[in-house]
Amino acid sequence: MTGAPLRVGIVANTIDAEYGVRTGGTLHFVEVAKRMTEWEVRVFVPSFVVGEISALLPKASVVGMPSVHRITKRRLTLYAASLVSWIGRIRELRSCDVLYASSHFLGDTVPAIVVRGRRTLVVVHHIIDRPAARSGGRVGNAIAYVTERLSLALVRAGGGSLAFDNSVVAAECRKLGVRNRSVVSGNGIDVPPAAGNGRVAHDVAYVGRLSPMKAVDDLLRAWQLVVRDVPGAHLRIIGEGTASFRNSLVALRGELGLDGSVTFLGRAADDEKFAVLRASSVFAFASKEEGWGIAVAEAMACGLPAVTYDLPAYREIFTAGRVSVPVGDVAAFAREVVALLRDAERRDALGREAQLLATGFTWDKVARAEIELIRDLAGCS
């Protein structure tokens, strides 16, 4: 295409009212959109985040999708509404040459595929596991599993292209029969350089959503074992989630006798988050389901060794600076944290490895891969 600038519409209709814009999926499309400098960018988001997205992307046109979040907080209702809310913005969607679905969930893929079909790029961060294998409510997990499979089938039938966080996710999609044109673009981080604040030898940090799949409850149970061996250790948890789940974690902290050694810091601004990471000695992240791991990468960029569960995506991405244990093995997780807290030399060596590895995680690299594919989809030279 020649003449007028390419018009790219980014569909991010599934931003969660509880978690808001501070998630890896939102960060991904925002950072890519910032680099679409030659194009006209229109971002379609739920009405309740129009202001925040406008502040993050001042050069883009941000369009609010109708939302029922003021009427109900029920996730199923909100999700169902996202499947039809785009109809009220169909004229604006049709004005775009290419549509970019920020996730592979139905609320994003339906508008993109229905309106632009083959001129659609869908970002896939991870594939949901079988409901019985996931933490959280079984009904919710079953709905997520079924609707994800329906969404992938829609993308396959509609001929949309795919951008994957890693080759493991790409392979999982191929096993599901989705063999559309694709690129592995990955993820990036943006950690400002700063001098070290002075590590606190027995401080451990967690950054991430408070949700069942992040397994912060596993982390608390592991922490009970850690403080038995390292009584002065302290865990700082940055992140927010639903009120009910956060309250359950606070209650668990009390049940485990950890009130004095675990602090919930809530949602933190970037400068506060990075200050905590740079003052800590170890990053502990017991998430059970990840397509990449931005929080892990940010901690590594701050020079922290990470203790994680052994997830397939991590084996490909975090090849240094990390210690892993089998998923769900709380005792092994605690042992590795204790070992690092007691061994400053090994801890520092892993931290240097982590920091070096993290230098390769750039948003410019991610954006180049996805922008090149979008250009091809639009028929640009």
RAKASUL-V835110 format. One line per field, one symbol per residue. phi: phi as a letter, one per 20 degrees, with the letter a starting at -180 (. if undefined). burial: 1 if it has 9 or more other C-alpha atoms within 8 Angstrom, else 0. A space follows every 50 residues. Layout:
phi = ???
burial = ???
//
This chain:
phi = .cnfgfddddecfdgeffemeecfffgffffffgeefededcddcggfdg ffffffcfeeeddeegcdffebdffffffffffdffgfcffffffefcdd efbeegfdfgffffeclfecddedeadffggfedfnffffffffffffff fffffffemfeccdfafffgfffffenedfgbbeenbcbcdffaffenfe gdeccccqfebgfelffffffffgffffecgefcddddqcbfgfffffff ffgffemdgeccdeemfcfgffgfffffeedbddbdgdbbebpfffffff fenefddcfeegfffeedebmbdccggnefffgfgfffgffecfffgfff fffffffffeedfgfffgffffffgffemfe
burial = 00000111111111100011101011111111100100111111111111 00110010011111111010000000111011101100110011011111 11111111111110111111111111100010010000011101101101 11111101111111110111011100010100111111100000000010 01111111111111111111111111100100111111111100110010 01110101001110100100001111111111111111111101011111 11111111111011110110111110000101111111011000001101 1111111100111111101110111111000
//
